[in-house]
Amino acid sequence: MRPIFKIMSRAEWAAFQAEGEFGGSAVDLADGYIHFSAPDQAQETAAKHFAGRDDLVLLTLDADVLGDKLAWEPSRGGALFPHLYRPIALNEVAAWRDLPLGVDGAPQLGDLSE
């Protein structure tokens, strides 16, 4: 498995579970693809884009099963980030968990190598 991660609100996760598919957050829809992070990018993404949010979940997906609509494209500082150009199906989510806030106000993702 080659894990990639999606941070979303609990409300988005509940809607995703109810509908069986996630087309993206407002930012994803505006950009035309679903934003993900690799293990070495996810904590920085959480701190940069989700600081102060205590209503978040972390989804884990396997990049190897997402098909040819997953592209690794330059973003922050030229690093390649995974972007998915289609909705996510619920059965593609390998795992999920709530994200606690750290003392610095950033969501704490913990060890992503598991």
Backbone atoms as SQL, in Angstrom:
CREATE TABLE atoms (id INTEGER PRIMARY KEY, chain TEXT, resi INTEGER, resn TEXT, atom TEXT, x REAL, y REAL, z REAL);
INSERT INTO atoms VALUES
  (1, 'A', 1, 'MET', 'N', 0.840, -1.195, 0.000),
  (2, 'A', 1, 'MET', 'CA', 0.000, 0.000, 0.000),
  (3, 'A', 1, 'MET', 'C', 0.877, 1.248, 0.000),
  (4, 'A', 2, 'ARG', 'N', 0.504, 2.208, -0.811),
  (5, 'A', 2, 'ARG', 'CA', 1.172, 3.513, -0.866),
  (6, 'A', 2, 'ARG', 'C', 0.172, 4.540, -0.349),
  (7, 'A', 3, 'PRO', 'N', 0.195, 4.840, 0.962),
  (8, 'A', 3, 'PRO', 'CA', -0.856, 5.672, 1.556),
  (9, 'A', 3, 'PRO', 'C', -0.759, 7.144, 1.149),
  (10, 'A', 4, 'ILE', 'N', -1.927, 7.730, 0.930),
  (11, 'A', 4, 'ILE', 'CA', -2.083, 9.169, 0.794),
  (12, 'A', 4, 'ILE', 'C', -3.226, 9.575, 1.716),
  (13, 'A', 5, 'PHE', 'N', -3.276, 10.859, 2.062),
  (14, 'A', 5, 'PHE', 'CA', -4.174, 11.306, 3.122),
  (15, 'A', 5, 'PHE', 'C', -5.030, 12.486, 2.685),
  (16, 'A', 6, 'LYS', 'N', -6.268, 12.472, 3.158),
  (17, 'A', 6, 'LYS', 'CA', -7.217, 13.560, 2.926),
  (18, 'A', 6, 'LYS', 'C', -7.740, 14.015, 4.277),
  (19, 'A', 7, 'ILE', 'N', -7.641, 15.303, 4.536),
  (20, 'A', 7, 'ILE', 'CA', -8.214, 15.890, 5.747),
  (21, 'A', 7, 'ILE', 'C', -9.547, 16.513, 5.358),
  (22, 'A', 8, 'MET', 'N', -10.569, 16.217, 6.160),
  (23, 'A', 8, 'MET', 'CA', -11.884, 16.814, 5.905),
  (24, 'A', 8, 'MET', 'C', -12.614, 16.999, 7.224),
  (25, 'A', 9, 'SER', 'N', -13.670, 17.799, 7.165),
  (26, 'A', 9, 'SER', 'CA', -14.473, 18.023, 8.367),
  (27, 'A', 9, 'SER', 'C', -15.310, 16.784, 8.677),
  (28, 'A', 10, 'ARG', 'N', -15.736, 16.682, 9.915),
  (29, 'A', 10, 'ARG', 'CA', -16.630, 15.573, 10.293),
  (30, 'A', 10, 'ARG', 'C', -17.938, 15.644, 9.511),
  (31, 'A', 11, 'ALA', 'N', -18.414, 16.855, 9.235),
  (32, 'A', 11, 'ALA', 'CA', -19.654, 17.010, 8.451),
  (33, 'A', 11, 'ALA', 'C', -19.454, 16.491, 7.025),
  (34, 'A', 12, 'GLU', 'N', -18.305, 16.786, 6.416),
  (35, 'A', 12, 'GLU', 'CA', -18.023, 16.257, 5.069),
  (36, 'A', 12, 'GLU', 'C', -17.922, 14.735, 5.117),
  (37, 'A', 13, 'TRP', 'N', -17.290, 14.196, 6.168),
  (38, 'A', 13, 'TRP', 'CA', -17.153, 12.749, 6.309),
  (39, 'A', 13, 'TRP', 'C', -18.522, 12.093, 6.474),
  (40, 'A', 14, 'ALA', 'N', -19.384, 12.693, 7.267),
  (41, 'A', 14, 'ALA', 'CA', -20.739, 12.139, 7.457),
  (42, 'A', 14, 'ALA', 'C', -21.500, 12.138, 6.135),
  (43, 'A', 15, 'ALA', 'N', -21.407, 13.220, 5.377),
  (44, 'A', 15, 'ALA', 'CA', -22.081, 13.288, 4.072),
  (45, 'A', 15, 'ALA', 'C', -21.486, 12.258, 3.112),
  (46, 'A', 16, 'PHE', 'N', -20.178, 12.110, 3.129),
  (47, 'A', 16, 'PHE', 'CA', -19.489, 11.128, 2.294),
  (48, 'A', 16, 'PHE', 'C', -19.997, 9.725, 2.624),
  (49, 'A', 17, 'GLN', 'N', -20.083, 9.399, 3.909),
  (50, 'A', 17, 'GLN', 'CA', -20.574, 8.078, 4.311),
  (51, 'A', 17, 'GLN', 'C', -22.014, 7.867, 3.879),
  (52, 'A', 18, 'ALA', 'N', -22.839, 8.892, 3.991),
  (53, 'A', 18, 'ALA', 'CA', -24.249, 8.779, 3.622),
  (54, 'A', 18, 'ALA', 'C', -24.431, 8.621, 2.116),
  (55, 'A', 19, 'GLU', 'N', -23.613, 9.331, 1.346),
  (56, 'A', 19, 'GLU', 'CA', -23.768, 9.339, -0.112),
  (57, 'A', 19, 'GLU', 'C', -22.940, 8.262, -0.804),
  (58, 'A', 20, 'GLY', 'N', -21.893, 7.775, -0.133),
  (59, 'A', 20, 'GLY', 'CA', -21.046, 6.746, -0.730),
  (60, 'A', 20, 'GLY', 'C', -20.001, 7.285, -1.687),
  (61, 'A', 21, 'GLU', 'N', -19.937, 8.609, -1.817),
  (62, 'A', 21, 'GLU', 'CA', -19.005, 9.226, -2.751),
  (63, 'A', 21, 'GLU', 'C', -18.701, 10.641, -2.281),
  (64, 'A', 22, 'PHE', 'N', -17.480, 11.092, -2.527),
  (65, 'A', 22, 'PHE', 'CA', -17.071, 12.449, -2.151),
  (66, 'A', 22, 'PHE', 'C', -16.478, 13.126, -3.380),
  (67, 'A', 23, 'GLY', 'N', -17.121, 14.208, -3.808),
  (68, 'A', 23, 'GLY', 'CA', -16.657, 14.941, -4.972),
  (69, 'A', 23, 'GLY', 'C', -15.661, 16.029, -4.659),
  (70, 'A', 24, 'GLY', 'N', -15.465, 16.304, -3.371),
  (71, 'A', 24, 'GLY', 'CA', -14.475, 17.285, -2.978),
  (72, 'A', 24, 'GLY', 'C', -15.031, 18.368, -2.081),
  (73, 'A', 25, 'SER', 'N', -14.120, 19.012, -1.359),
  (74, 'A', 25, 'SER', 'CA', -14.463, 20.165, -0.532),
  (75, 'A', 25, 'SER', 'C', -14.636, 21.378, -1.445),
  (76, 'A', 26, 'ALA', 'N', -14.996, 22.512, -0.870),
  (77, 'A', 26, 'ALA', 'CA', -15.145, 23.737, -1.668),
  (78, 'A', 26, 'ALA', 'C', -13.842, 24.072, -2.385),
  (79, 'A', 27, 'VAL', 'N', -12.710, 23.925, -1.694),
  (80, 'A', 27, 'VAL', 'CA', -11.411, 24.206, -2.322),
  (81, 'A', 27, 'VAL', 'C', -11.131, 23.211, -3.446),
  (82, 'A', 28, 'ASP', 'N', -11.418, 21.933, -3.207),
  (83, 'A', 28, 'ASP', 'CA', -11.215, 20.915, -4.236),
  (84, 'A', 28, 'ASP', 'C', -12.046, 21.242, -5.481),
  (85, 'A', 29, 'LEU', 'N', -13.312, 21.554, -5.261),
  (86, 'A', 29, 'LEU', 'CA', -14.206, 21.843, -6.388),
  (87, 'A', 29, 'LEU', 'C', -13.737, 23.065, -7.156),
  (88, 'A', 30, 'ALA', 'N', -13.262, 24.080, -6.455),
  (89, 'A', 30, 'ALA', 'CA', -12.763, 25.292, -7.124),
  (90, 'A', 30, 'ALA', 'C', -11.514, 24.988, -7.945),
  (91, 'A', 31, 'ASP', 'N', -10.656, 24.084, -7.440),
  (92, 'A', 31, 'ASP', 'CA', -9.411, 23.766, -8.139),
  (93, 'A', 31, 'ASP', 'C', -9.584, 22.696, -9.213),
  (94, 'A', 32, 'GLY', 'N', -10.678, 21.945, -9.173),
  (95, 'A', 32, 'GLY', 'CA', -10.936, 20.939, -10.198),
  (96, 'A', 32, 'GLY', 'C', -10.368, 19.568, -9.903),
  (97, 'A', 33, 'TYR', 'N', -9.899, 19.355, -8.690),
  (98, 'A', 33, 'TYR', 'CA', -9.385, 18.047, -8.283),
  (99, 'A', 33, 'TYR', 'C', -9.418, 17.960, -6.767),
  (100, 'A', 34, 'ILE', 'N', -9.336, 16.728, -6.253),
  (101, 'A', 34, 'ILE', 'CA', -9.321, 16.508, -4.811),
  (102, 'A', 34, 'ILE', 'C', -7.872, 16.508, -4.341),
  (103, 'A', 35, 'HIS', 'N', -7.579, 17.366, -3.379),
  (104, 'A', 35, 'HIS', 'CA', -6.241, 17.495, -2.802),
  (105, 'A', 35, 'HIS', 'C', -5.975, 16.374, -1.809),
  (106, 'A', 36, 'PHE', 'N', -4.810, 15.758, -1.925),
  (107, 'A', 36, 'PHE', 'CA', -4.314, 14.780, -0.962),
  (108, 'A', 36, 'PHE', 'C', -2.908, 15.187, -0.552),
  (109, 'A', 37, 'SER', 'N', -2.384, 14.522, 0.453),
  (110, 'A', 37, 'SER', 'CA', -0.996, 14.703, 0.865),
  (111, 'A', 37, 'SER', 'C', -0.359, 13.343, 1.036),
  (112, 'A', 38, 'ALA', 'N', 0.930, 13.280, 0.716),
  (113, 'A', 38, 'ALA', 'CA', 1.736, 12.094, 0.996),
  (114, 'A', 38, 'ALA', 'C', 2.077, 12.096, 2.491),
  (115, 'A', 39, 'PRO', 'N', 2.569, 10.982, 3.018),
  (116, 'A', 39, 'PRO', 'CA', 2.875, 10.933, 4.447),
  (117, 'A', 39, 'PRO', 'C', 3.804, 12.043, 4.932),
  (118, 'A', 40, 'ASP', 'N', 4.803, 12.407, 4.143),
  (119, 'A', 40, 'ASP', 'CA', 5.750, 13.436, 4.565),
  (120, 'A', 40, 'ASP', 'C', 5.221, 14.862, 4.373),
  (121, 'A', 41, 'GLN', 'N', 4.036, 15.010, 3.800),
  (122, 'A', 41, 'GLN', 'CA', 3.436, 16.322, 3.541),
  (123, 'A', 41, 'GLN', 'C', 2.232, 16.612, 4.425),
  (124, 'A', 42, 'ALA', 'N', 1.621, 15.583, 4.965),
  (125, 'A', 42, 'ALA', 'CA', 0.306, 15.716, 5.597),
  (126, 'A', 42, 'ALA', 'C', 0.302, 16.605, 6.837),
  (127, 'A', 43, 'GLN', 'N', 1.310, 16.486, 7.716),
  (128, 'A', 43, 'GLN', 'CA', 1.304, 17.309, 8.926),
  (129, 'A', 43, 'GLN', 'C', 1.449, 18.790, 8.573),
  (130, 'A', 44, 'GLU', 'N', 2.294, 19.111, 7.604),
  (131, 'A', 44, 'GLU', 'CA', 2.446, 20.505, 7.173),
  (132, 'A', 44, 'GLU', 'C', 1.143, 21.024, 6.559),
  (133, 'A', 45, 'THR', 'N', 0.475, 20.190, 5.785),
  (134, 'A', 45, 'THR', 'CA', -0.827, 20.566, 5.219),
  (135, 'A', 45, 'THR', 'C', -1.817, 20.867, 6.331),
  (136, 'A', 46, 'ALA', 'N', -1.855, 20.009, 7.342),
  (137, 'A', 46, 'ALA', 'CA', -2.776, 20.208, 8.471),
  (138, 'A', 46, 'ALA', 'C', -2.505, 21.533, 9.165),
  (139, 'A', 47, 'ALA', 'N', -1.237, 21.825, 9.427),
  (140, 'A', 47, 'ALA', 'CA', -0.881, 23.061, 10.132),
  (141, 'A', 47, 'ALA', 'C', -1.159, 24.293, 9.278),
  (142, 'A', 48, 'LYS', 'N', -0.891, 24.199, 7.985),
  (143, 'A', 48, 'LYS', 'CA', -1.031, 25.362, 7.094),
  (144, 'A', 48, 'LYS', 'C', -2.485, 25.676, 6.764),
  (145, 'A', 49, 'HIS', 'N', -3.288, 24.646, 6.540),
  (146, 'A', 49, 'HIS', 'CA', -4.646, 24.865, 6.029),
  (147, 'A', 49, 'HIS', 'C', -5.773, 24.576, 7.020),
  (148, 'A', 50, 'PHE', 'N', -5.457, 23.925, 8.149),
  (149, 'A', 50, 'PHE', 'CA', -6.525, 23.506, 9.062),
  (150, 'A', 50, 'PHE', 'C', -6.285, 23.899, 10.518),
  (151, 'A', 51, 'ALA', 'N', -5.362, 24.814, 10.770),
  (152, 'A', 51, 'ALA', 'CA', -5.050, 25.227, 12.142),
  (153, 'A', 51, 'ALA', 'C', -6.299, 25.743, 12.844),
  (154, 'A', 52, 'GLY', 'N', -6.453, 25.336, 14.100),
  (155, 'A', 52, 'GLY', 'CA', -7.573, 25.788, 14.916),
  (156, 'A', 52, 'GLY', 'C', -8.859, 25.009, 14.713),
  (157, 'A', 53, 'ARG', 'N', -8.887, 24.111, 13.758),
  (158, 'A', 53, 'ARG', 'CA', -10.097, 23.332, 13.480),
  (159, 'A', 53, 'ARG', 'C', -10.105, 22.073, 14.346),
  (160, 'A', 54, 'ASP', 'N', -11.164, 21.915, 15.132),
  (161, 'A', 54, 'ASP', 'CA', -11.262, 20.732, 15.995),
  (162, 'A', 54, 'ASP', 'C', -12.355, 19.779, 15.525),
  (163, 'A', 55, 'ASP', 'N', -12.758, 19.914, 14.254),
  (164, 'A', 55, 'ASP', 'CA', -13.845, 19.110, 13.697),
  (165, 'A', 55, 'ASP', 'C', -13.372, 18.269, 12.513),
  (166, 'A', 56, 'LEU', 'N', -12.146, 17.764, 12.589),
  (167, 'A', 56, 'LEU', 'CA', -11.536, 17.136, 11.420),
  (168, 'A', 56, 'LEU', 'C', -11.334, 15.637, 11.570),
  (169, 'A', 57, 'VAL', 'N', -11.326, 14.969, 10.415),
  (170, 'A', 57, 'VAL', 'CA', -10.955, 13.564, 10.328),
  (171, 'A', 57, 'VAL', 'C', -9.866, 13.424, 9.279),
  (172, 'A', 58, 'LEU', 'N', -9.090, 12.371, 9.417),
  (173, 'A', 58, 'LEU', 'CA', -8.042, 12.041, 8.467),
  (174, 'A', 58, 'LEU', 'C', -8.424, 10.743, 7.772),
  (175, 'A', 59, 'LEU', 'N', -8.505, 10.786, 6.453),
  (176, 'A', 59, 'LEU', 'CA', -8.770, 9.584, 5.669),
  (177, 'A', 59, 'LEU', 'C', -7.462, 9.076, 5.090),
  (178, 'A', 60, 'THR', 'N', -7.307, 7.764, 5.062),
  (179, 'A', 60, 'THR', 'CA', -6.171, 7.119, 4.417),
  (180, 'A', 60, 'THR', 'C', -6.686, 6.353, 3.216),
  (181, 'A', 61, 'LEU', 'N', -6.041, 6.572, 2.081),
  (182, 'A', 61, 'LEU', 'CA', -6.370, 5.851, 0.862),
  (183, 'A', 61, 'LEU', 'C', -5.087, 5.276, 0.288),
  (184, 'A', 62, 'ASP', 'N', -5.215, 4.271, -0.550),
  (185, 'A', 62, 'ASP', 'CA', -4.064, 3.647, -1.196),
  (186, 'A', 62, 'ASP', 'C', -3.926, 4.241, -2.595),
  (187, 'A', 63, 'ALA', 'N', -2.855, 4.983, -2.822),
  (188, 'A', 63, 'ALA', 'CA', -2.639, 5.615, -4.128),
  (189, 'A', 63, 'ALA', 'C', -2.620, 4.585, -5.254),
  (190, 'A', 64, 'ASP', 'N', -2.171, 3.379, -4.964),
  (191, 'A', 64, 'ASP', 'CA', -2.047, 2.357, -6.003),
  (192, 'A', 64, 'ASP', 'C', -3.389, 1.856, -6.531),
  (193, 'A', 65, 'VAL', 'N', -4.482, 2.094, -5.822),
  (194, 'A', 65, 'VAL', 'CA', -5.775, 1.596, -6.300),
  (195, 'A', 65, 'VAL', 'C', -6.663, 2.709, -6.882),
  (196, 'A', 66, 'LEU', 'N', -6.168, 3.932, -6.910),
  (197, 'A', 66, 'LEU', 'CA', -7.006, 5.038, -7.370),
  (198, 'A', 66, 'LEU', 'C', -7.007, 5.230, -8.889),
  (199, 'A', 67, 'GLY', 'N', -6.153, 4.538, -9.587),
  (200, 'A', 67, 'GLY', 'CA', -6.195, 4.556, -11.040),
  (201, 'A', 67, 'GLY', 'C', -5.497, 5.747, -11.673),
  (202, 'A', 68, 'ASP', 'N', -5.726, 5.890, -12.966),
  (203, 'A', 68, 'ASP', 'CA', -4.999, 6.889, -13.748),
  (204, 'A', 68, 'ASP', 'C', -5.530, 8.309, -13.591),
  (205, 'A', 69, 'LYS', 'N', -6.561, 8.504, -12.790),
  (206, 'A', 69, 'LYS', 'CA', -7.058, 9.854, -12.513),
  (207, 'A', 69, 'LYS', 'C', -6.326, 10.491, -11.334),
  (208, 'A', 70, 'LEU', 'N', -5.370, 9.763, -10.739),
  (209, 'A', 70, 'LEU', 'CA', -4.527, 10.310, -9.687),
  (210, 'A', 70, 'LEU', 'C', -3.235, 10.793, -10.334),
  (211, 'A', 71, 'ALA', 'N', -2.923, 12.064, -10.134),
  (212, 'A', 71, 'ALA', 'CA', -1.714, 12.654, -10.695),
  (213, 'A', 71, 'ALA', 'C', -0.875, 13.256, -9.575),
  (214, 'A', 72, 'TRP', 'N', 0.422, 13.155, -9.704),
  (215, 'A', 72, 'TRP', 'CA', 1.364, 13.771, -8.758),
  (216, 'A', 72, 'TRP', 'C', 1.864, 15.036, -9.428),
  (217, 'A', 73, 'GLU', 'N', 1.453, 16.183, -8.871),
  (218, 'A', 73, 'GLU', 'CA', 1.714, 17.455, -9.531),
  (219, 'A', 73, 'GLU', 'C', 2.417, 18.433, -8.591),
  (220, 'A', 74, 'PRO', 'N', 3.239, 19.328, -9.164),
  (221, 'A', 74, 'PRO', 'CA', 3.958, 20.306, -8.339),
  (222, 'A', 74, 'PRO', 'C', 3.004, 21.243, -7.614),
  (223, 'A', 75, 'SER', 'N', 3.340, 21.513, -6.377),
  (224, 'A', 75, 'SER', 'CA', 2.569, 22.450, -5.564),
  (225, 'A', 75, 'SER', 'C', 3.548, 23.181, -4.667),
  (226, 'A', 76, 'ARG', 'N', 3.265, 23.182, -3.366),
  (227, 'A', 76, 'ARG', 'CA', 4.063, 23.909, -2.384),
  (228, 'A', 76, 'ARG', 'C', 5.565, 23.656, -2.554),
  (229, 'A', 77, 'GLY', 'N', 6.298, 24.715, -2.908),
  (230, 'A', 77, 'GLY', 'CA', 7.750, 24.613, -3.029),
  (231, 'A', 77, 'GLY', 'C', 8.217, 23.658, -4.113),
  (232, 'A', 78, 'GLY', 'N', 7.360, 23.335, -5.061),
  (233, 'A', 78, 'GLY', 'CA', 7.723, 22.424, -6.132),
  (234, 'A', 78, 'GLY', 'C', 7.550, 20.960, -5.798),
  (235, 'A', 79, 'ALA', 'N', 7.151, 20.649, -4.558),
  (236, 'A', 79, 'ALA', 'CA', 6.935, 19.252, -4.167),
  (237, 'A', 79, 'ALA', 'C', 5.758, 18.673, -4.947),
  (238, 'A', 80, 'LEU', 'N', 5.829, 17.390, -5.251),
  (239, 'A', 80, 'LEU', 'CA', 4.744, 16.717, -5.964),
  (240, 'A', 80, 'LEU', 'C', 3.686, 16.263, -4.968),
  (241, 'A', 81, 'PHE', 'N', 2.465, 16.724, -5.176),
  (242, 'A', 81, 'PHE', 'CA', 1.331, 16.357, -4.330),
  (243, 'A', 81, 'PHE', 'C', 0.359, 15.515, -5.138),
  (244, 'A', 82, 'PRO', 'N', -0.308, 14.549, -4.487),
  (245, 'A', 82, 'PRO', 'CA', -1.312, 13.742, -5.184),
  (246, 'A', 82, 'PRO', 'C', -2.628, 14.514, -5.343),
  (247, 'A', 83, 'HIS', 'N', -3.114, 14.539, -6.570),
  (248, 'A', 83, 'HIS', 'CA', -4.385, 15.186, -6.913),
  (249, 'A', 83, 'HIS', 'C', -5.241, 14.177, -7.661),
  (250, 'A', 84, 'LEU', 'N', -6.492, 14.041, -7.235),
  (251, 'A', 84, 'LEU', 'CA', -7.397, 13.074, -7.858),
  (252, 'A', 84, 'LEU', 'C', -8.448, 13.810, -8.677),
  (253, 'A', 85, 'TYR', 'N', -8.545, 13.455, -9.941),
  (254, 'A', 85, 'TYR', 'CA', -9.448, 14.115, -10.879),
  (255, 'A', 85, 'TYR', 'C', -10.740, 13.314, -11.082),
  (256, 'A', 86, 'ARG', 'N', -11.296, 12.880, -9.981),
  (257, 'A', 86, 'ARG', 'CA', -12.595, 12.196, -9.960),
  (258, 'A', 86, 'ARG', 'C', -13.025, 12.087, -8.509),
  (259, 'A', 87, 'PRO', 'N', -14.307, 11.789, -8.266),
  (260, 'A', 87, 'PRO', 'CA', -14.757, 11.595, -6.880),
  (261, 'A', 87, 'PRO', 'C', -14.109, 10.367, -6.238),
  (262, 'A', 88, 'ILE', 'N', -14.101, 10.366, -4.923),
  (263, 'A', 88, 'ILE', 'CA', -13.636, 9.214, -4.145),
  (264, 'A', 88, 'ILE', 'C', -14.844, 8.353, -3.812),
  (265, 'A', 89, 'ALA', 'N', -14.727, 7.060, -4.026),
  (266, 'A', 89, 'ALA', 'CA', -15.769, 6.121, -3.604),
  (267, 'A', 89, 'ALA', 'C', -15.488, 5.713, -2.150),
  (268, 'A', 90, 'LEU', 'N', -16.542, 5.521, -1.385),
  (269, 'A', 90, 'LEU', 'CA', -16.392, 5.174, 0.028),
  (270, 'A', 90, 'LEU', 'C', -15.557, 3.909, 0.215),
  (271, 'A', 91, 'ASN', 'N', -15.700, 2.945, -0.674),
  (272, 'A', 91, 'ASN', 'CA', -14.942, 1.690, -0.520),
  (273, 'A', 91, 'ASN', 'C', -13.451, 1.854, -0.826),
  (274, 'A', 92, 'GLU', 'N', -13.035, 3.053, -1.264),
  (275, 'A', 92, 'GLU', 'CA', -11.618, 3.315, -1.490),
  (276, 'A', 92, 'GLU', 'C', -10.915, 3.848, -0.230),
  (277, 'A', 93, 'VAL', 'N', -11.685, 4.160, 0.802),
  (278, 'A', 93, 'VAL', 'CA', -11.106, 4.653, 2.049),
  (279, 'A', 93, 'VAL', 'C', -10.623, 3.446, 2.853),
  (280, 'A', 94, 'ALA', 'N', -9.311, 3.389, 3.066),
  (281, 'A', 94, 'ALA', 'CA', -8.720, 2.263, 3.794),
  (282, 'A', 94, 'ALA', 'C', -8.888, 2.417, 5.295),
  (283, 'A', 95, 'ALA', 'N', -8.858, 3.661, 5.789),
  (284, 'A', 95, 'ALA', 'CA', -8.984, 3.928, 7.222),
  (285, 'A', 95, 'ALA', 'C', -9.347, 5.392, 7.418),
  (286, 'A', 96, 'TRP', 'N', -9.849, 5.676, 8.622),
  (287, 'A', 96, 'TRP', 'CA', -10.126, 7.069, 8.993),
  (288, 'A', 96, 'TRP', 'C', -10.021, 7.186, 10.500),
  (289, 'A', 97, 'ARG', 'N', -9.751, 8.424, 10.947),
  (290, 'A', 97, 'ARG', 'CA', -9.730, 8.680, 12.387),
  (291, 'A', 97, 'ARG', 'C', -9.899, 10.175, 12.637),
  (292, 'A', 98, 'ASP', 'N', -10.383, 10.481, 13.835),
  (293, 'A', 98, 'ASP', 'CA', -10.515, 11.871, 14.264),
  (294, 'A', 98, 'ASP', 'C', -9.134, 12.469, 14.483),
  (295, 'A', 99, 'LEU', 'N', -9.036, 13.788, 14.277),
  (296, 'A', 99, 'LEU', 'CA', -7.773, 14.494, 14.480),
  (297, 'A', 99, 'LEU', 'C', -7.872, 15.434, 15.683),
  (298, 'A', 100, 'PRO', 'N', -7.088, 15.192, 16.716),
  (299, 'A', 100, 'PRO', 'CA', -7.063, 16.113, 17.859),
  (300, 'A', 100, 'PRO', 'C', -6.196, 17.325, 17.535),
  (301, 'A', 101, 'LEU', 'N', -6.457, 18.421, 18.239),
  (302, 'A', 101, 'LEU', 'CA', -5.619, 19.609, 18.106),
  (303, 'A', 101, 'LEU', 'C', -4.459, 19.523, 19.085),
  (304, 'A', 102, 'GLY', 'N', -3.297, 19.950, 18.636),
  (305, 'A', 102, 'GLY', 'CA', -2.139, 20.035, 19.505),
  (306, 'A', 102, 'GLY', 'C', -2.129, 21.356, 20.252),
  (307, 'A', 103, 'VAL', 'N', -1.201, 21.516, 21.147),
  (308, 'A', 103, 'VAL', 'CA', -1.100, 22.752, 21.921),
  (309, 'A', 103, 'VAL', 'C', -0.795, 23.942, 21.025),
  (310, 'A', 104, 'ASP', 'N', -0.225, 23.697, 19.843),
  (311, 'A', 104, 'ASP', 'CA', 0.074, 24.774, 18.900),
  (312, 'A', 104, 'ASP', 'C', -1.134, 25.140, 18.032),
  (313, 'A', 105, 'GLY', 'N', -2.263, 24.452, 18.232),
  (314, 'A', 105, 'GLY', 'CA', -3.469, 24.733, 17.461),
  (315, 'A', 105, 'GLY', 'C', -3.559, 23.999, 16.141),
  (316, 'A', 106, 'ALA', 'N', -2.557, 23.222, 15.803),
  (317, 'A', 106, 'ALA', 'CA', -2.565, 22.450, 14.553),
  (318, 'A', 106, 'ALA', 'C', -3.121, 21.057, 14.817),
  (319, 'A', 107, 'PRO', 'N', -3.906, 20.505, 13.886),
  (320, 'A', 107, 'PRO', 'CA', -4.337, 19.126, 14.016),
  (321, 'A', 107, 'PRO', 'C', -3.116, 18.193, 14.072),
  (322, 'A', 108, 'GLN', 'N', -3.164, 17.225, 14.949),
  (323, 'A', 108, 'GLN', 'CA', -2.034, 16.305, 15.142),
  (324, 'A', 108, 'GLN', 'C', -2.337, 14.989, 14.461),
  (325, 'A', 109, 'LEU', 'N', -1.564, 14.692, 13.429),
  (326, 'A', 109, 'LEU', 'CA', -1.790, 13.482, 12.633),
  (327, 'A', 109, 'LEU', 'C', -1.124, 12.251, 13.222),
  (328, 'A', 110, 'GLY', 'N', -0.113, 12.440, 14.039),
  (329, 'A', 110, 'GLY', 'CA', 0.578, 11.293, 14.633),
  (330, 'A', 110, 'GLY', 'C', 1.442, 10.577, 13.626),
  (331, 'A', 111, 'ASP', 'N', 1.738, 9.331, 13.905),
  (332, 'A', 111, 'ASP', 'CA', 2.613, 8.508, 13.067),
  (333, 'A', 111, 'ASP', 'C', 1.834, 8.028, 11.844),
  (334, 'A', 112, 'LEU', 'N', 2.242, 8.452, 10.673),
  (335, 'A', 112, 'LEU', 'CA', 1.542, 8.082, 9.430),
  (336, 'A', 112, 'LEU', 'C', 2.187, 6.885, 8.748),
  (337, 'A', 113, 'SER', 'N', 3.165, 6.289, 9.376),
  (338, 'A', 113, 'SER', 'CA', 3.843, 5.144, 8.759),
  (339, 'A', 113, 'SER', 'C', 3.142, 3.829, 9.067),
  (340, 'A', 114, 'GLU', 'N', 2.137, 3.867, 9.917),
  (341, 'A', 114, 'GLU', 'CA', 1.443, 2.622, 10.316),
  (342, 'A', 114, 'GLU', 'C', 0.569, 2.099, 9.221);
